[in-house]
Amino acid sequence: MTQANNAPSMNFTGDTTGAAQDGLSLWAQRFQAFKTMLAGPPWLMIGIYLMAIGAVMYVIGVMLVVPRVLFGLETALRPFAEDLVWYSGVPVFLGLAFALSDLLIFFEGKRAPRAYRNDPVVSPRITVALTAYNDEESIGPAVADFKSHPAVADVIVVSNNSSDGTFAAAEAAGAMTFNEPTQGYGACVYRCFREALSRTDNEIIVLCEGDMTFRAADISKLLAYAPHADVVNGTRTSEMLRAKTTQLTTFMFYGNLFAAKLLEAKHLGRATLTDLGTTYKLMRRDALEQLMAKLTPGVNLEFNAHFIDVAMSSGVSLIECPITFHQRTGESKGGNTSNIRAIKVGLGMIRGLTFGWRPTR
């Protein structure tokens, strides 16, 4: 007599498939976490530095042929020169690998997760804040120019311990005038921000200089870009908008562009940058309030680069707008006094965006 087998049948297929899927999902999560960790450092910027180091090594190695031939140092210098040329390929190769990894692998993940932004400025009551240092000749016309713009409600001038008649000239032109006793461009700009934010009837704050290198008419262009970002940074890189003679030499122009691209590489996918040295910028009030505690007023002539770096690191959106750039009225006293001074300021910018910002003289 045959007995029926009533024992339940065992089906391992579903359990095995589910466990495999869970395992694959776990490994996918781990891989994504690992990829996110790898994507953190600014590989493109690091790669640029490494390739630059390799190029310098190669050039030095080649140039050593001069003392080798002229001073009979062939025996002493040839091995060193050959090593420099030979090993220069190491940082170049590593730099290229790092740069390509950022551009080809991590770029999409680093891009800011944003949709098209169109946040119009409803009531553009603008407070313009002008920095000034011994600008007696230009500050009056600058104040009058900005006060003439229909969207400008107030003009503030912060004199940074000017020894001439800058303060009196600004007052006479109708500006709210303040003196910042702490010497330095960063301290002056920071005081501009403080005084502009102390007024509660403005939605937009515009920072500029009182030396007549910029014009109030460009505020209309900055406002046109304002719906798309928190900060609109004026850029002086459009050739058709630059006067033939300005304090920005060709060397300064391309050095400034190089530093801007380094900062863009640091914040890859966050903004397109061409001008780190420009003062002229439009800021939404809430964005500036968010940044105030993170800014270091002790940063001197590099403060504009510091501001953009802090804004990018804080998630504040930034867009550039081409502006006109004119010959300065009076003598330049900032980073554009000479190419040597510009090199010092540029190296300060690179040091700050690479190793962190600290007070400078």
Secondary structure, 3 states (H helix, E strand, C coil): CCCCCCCCCCCCHHHHHHHHHHHHHHHHHHHHHHHHHHHCCCHHHHHHHHHHHHHHHHHHHHHCHHHHHHCCCHHHHHHHHHHHHHHCHHHHHHHHHHHHHHHHHHHHHHCCCCCCCCCCCCCCCEEEEEEECCCHHHHHHHHHHHHCCCCEEEEEEEECCCCCCHHHHHHHCCCEEEECCCCCHHHHHHHHHHHHHCCCCCCEEEEEECCCCCCHHHHHHHHHHHHHCCEEEEECCCHHHECCCCCCCHHHHHHHHHHHHHHHHHCCCCCCCCCCCCCCEEEEHHHHHHHHHHCCCCCCCCHHHHHHHHHHHCCCCEEEEECCECCCCCCCCCCCCCHHHHHHHHHHHHHHHHHCCCCCC
